[in-house]
Structures are given as C-alpha cells and as structure tokens.
Amino acid sequence: MGRKGALFSVPFIYDPVTGKYVSNTIDIARHLDAAYPNTPPAFPAGSEALIAAFDDLWHEKVRHIRS
C-alpha cells in the first residue's frame, strides 16, 4: 500500500520532567535551554536574535509558497 497525499509533521514535545507541552521549534529550543541549563545549549550564546530573525523570515517565505 502506498501513501497518498502529503505528509506533514509539527514540531511538538512533551517534557515529562517539567510537565510542559511545547510546540514551535524556537519555543522548544528555548524551553530546553531554560529547563536543562547543565546540558549543551540549543542556541549558541548570543545567537538567539539571529536565529529568531531567520525563523521569522522562513515562516514568511513558506506562507507565500503555500498560498
């Protein structure tokens, strides 16, 4: 049986340690960095503004493609 139609996924996690559900890639990275400060960060120090700007631009461009 072949798959018909497009397959989509949504970035979403449940963190059983904190009991939080988090969606959106940027929010997931922020949550992980805040909840687990003794692990390697998702965002290198000082890069969050650049990453957020890229994410905003990416979503703006993808929205135009889907329209």
Secondary structure, DSSP 8 states (H G I E B T S, - for coil): ----S------EEEETTTTEEEESHHHHHHHHHHH-TTS--SS-TT-HHHHHHHHHHHHHHHHHHH-
